[in-house]
């Protein structure tokens, strides 16, 4: 297993634990989950941070810390839309 695959595995585990802790669930569509996790991994490799792949990295550290996955918008998005913008985390209905 190469470093990228290890990172993907670690991120998936973190997403599962976060969802359980917050009372959410991961998107039942595995392809979407894999795509979002892959995007987060690529952002770690490029920027060194777990930036949400659905948001634009501005280069301003203060602004960009808001989009570290799970981003600061997640609770409002799940409350209002039933899922986060990336469609990784869903409300359990």
C-alpha positions as CSV (number, residue, x, y, z in Angstrom):
1,X,0.0,0.0,0.0
2,X,1.5,3.3,-1.0
3,X,1.4,6.6,1.0
4,X,-1.6,7.9,-1.0
5,X,-3.6,4.8,-0.3
6,X,-2.7,5.0,3.4
7,X,-3.9,8.6,3.5
8,X,-7.2,7.7,1.8
9,X,-7.7,4.9,4.4
10,X,-6.9,7.3,7.3
11,X,-9.3,10.0,6.0
12,X,-12.1,7.5,5.5
13,X,-11.6,6.3,9.1
14,X,-11.7,10.0,10.3
15,X,-14.9,10.6,8.3
16,X,-16.6,7.5,9.8
17,X,-15.6,8.5,13.4
18,X,-16.7,12.1,12.9
19,X,-20.1,11.0,11.5
20,X,-20.7,8.7,14.4
21,X,-19.7,11.3,17.0
22,X,-21.9,14.0,15.5
23,X,-24.9,11.7,14.7
24,X,-24.5,11.9,10.9
25,X,-24.0,9.2,8.3
26,X,-21.8,9.1,5.3
27,X,-23.4,9.3,1.9
28,X,-24.7,5.9,1.0
29,X,-23.2,6.4,-2.5
30,X,-19.7,5.0,-2.2
31,X,-18.6,6.6,-5.4
32,X,-19.4,10.1,-4.0
33,X,-17.6,9.3,-0.7
34,X,-14.6,8.0,-2.6
35,X,-14.5,11.1,-4.7
36,X,-14.7,13.5,-1.8
37,X,-12.1,11.6,0.2
38,X,-9.8,11.6,-2.8
39,X,-10.2,15.4,-3.1
40,X,-9.4,15.9,0.6
41,X,-6.3,13.7,0.1
42,X,-5.2,15.7,-2.9
43,X,-5.6,18.9,-0.9
44,X,-3.5,17.5,1.9
45,X,-0.8,16.5,-0.6
46,X,-0.9,19.9,-2.3
47,X,-1.5,22.3,0.6
48,X,-0.7,20.3,3.7
49,X,-4.2,20.8,5.1
50,X,-7.4,18.8,5.0
51,X,-9.2,21.4,2.8
52,X,-12.7,20.6,1.7
53,X,-12.6,19.7,-2.0
54,X,-15.8,21.6,-2.7
55,X,-14.4,24.9,-1.6
56,X,-11.8,27.2,-3.1
57,X,-8.5,27.6,-1.2
58,X,-7.9,31.4,-1.1
59,X,-4.3,31.4,0.2
60,X,-5.4,33.4,3.3
61,X,-4.7,31.1,6.3
62,X,-7.4,32.7,8.4
63,X,-10.0,32.3,5.7
64,X,-8.8,28.9,4.6
65,X,-9.0,27.4,8.1
66,X,-12.8,27.7,7.8
67,X,-12.7,25.1,5.0
68,X,-10.7,22.4,6.7
69,X,-12.9,19.3,6.5
70,X,-15.2,19.0,8.3
71,X,-15.6,22.7,7.6
72,X,-17.4,25.4,9.7
73,X,-20.4,25.3,7.4
74,X,-21.3,21.7,8.0
75,X,-23.8,22.0,10.8
76,X,-25.8,24.7,9.1
77,X,-25.7,22.8,5.8
78,X,-26.9,19.6,7.3
79,X,-29.6,21.4,9.3
80,X,-30.9,23.2,6.2
81,X,-30.2,20.8,3.4
82,X,-29.9,17.4,5.1
83,X,-26.3,17.1,3.9
84,X,-23.1,19.0,3.7
85,X,-22.1,20.9,0.5
86,X,-19.7,18.0,-0.6
87,X,-22.4,15.4,0.0
88,X,-20.1,13.5,2.3
89,X,-22.0,13.8,5.5
90,X,-25.8,13.4,5.8
91,X,-28.3,13.9,8.5
92,X,-29.8,10.7,9.9
93,X,-33.6,10.9,9.4
